[in-house]
């Protein structure tokens, strides 16, 4: 499994067919701001699931949203996320990563 977080924003990640990529992004659903998958190439990536884990016990504490993708094909592919409220069209943050074939 390849684990990446916000520090990998706009970076190239080298992968092989069959790799599972875990993407962890900080999120606080109590504020209404959620990470959303904007786009990915379904020929090269397969979306598996996402999970949310609280990082604290305090009311309103944030946590981590973890997305899982499987690499289907060894080709260049991009993945784009945005952080925003579902009822607003403004994006307050974004996360983008490029997957490349591991030579």
N, C-alpha and C positions, 0 to 999 in steps of 0.2 A: 504494500500500500504506500502511496505517495501522499504525504500530508503537507498541505500548504496553508498559509494564512495571509492576512492583509499585507504583510511585508513582501509578498510575491506579486503585488499589483503591477501590471504592465510588464511582467517578466516572461521569459520563455522557459517552459518546463519540458525537459526531455523525457519521453515516455516510450513504452513498447506496447504492442497489441496485448490486451488482457490485463494491463495494469488497472488498478482501482485508485482513483484520485479522491482524497478527502480534503474538502475546502472548508476551513473554519473561519467564520466571520462574526465579530462581536455584534450583538443585537440586543435591543431592549424593547420587547413587544408592548410593555406597559405604556410606552410613549407613542405607540402607533406606528413607529418606524420599523419596517421589515425589509429584509433582503429578498429580492425577486430576481429570478433568472430572466434576463432580457432575451438572450439568444445564444444558441450553440448549434453546431453542425451535427445533426442527427445521424449522418453517415459515418462520422468518426467518433462520436461520443454517445454514450447511452446514460441517460439520467436514471439513477437507481432510487434514491430517496433523500430526505433531509430530516434532521432531528434538531431539537432545541434542548439545551441543558442550562439550567440556572447556574450562575457562578457564586451566588450568595443567597442567604436566607432572608435578608431584609426585604420588606415590601418595596416593590419597584426596582429591585436589583436586576441588572442586566445579565446576559449570558452569552452563549455561543450557539450560532446556527451552523450546523454542519451539513454540507451537501456532499453526496457521493455520486461519482461518475465512473463509468468503465470505458476504457480506450478500446474502440472497435477496430480501428485501422491506423496504421503507422503513417499518418499524413499530418500536414500542418492544419491546425484547427484552433478556432478562437472561442472563448467563453466569456460572456458579459453579464454582470450583475449590476443592480442598482438598489440603493437604500432610500426608501421613501414611504409616505403614507399612502395606503390604497385609495383614499378619497381625494388626494391631491395629485397634481401632475408634476410637481417639483421633485427633483432628485437631490438629496443632500450629500450623497456619496456614491462612489462607483468602485467596482472591482473588475478588472479585465486580466485575462491570462491567455497566453498562446502555448499550445502544445505542439511539440515538434518530435519527429522521429529520433529515437536514441540510437546513434550510430555505434 
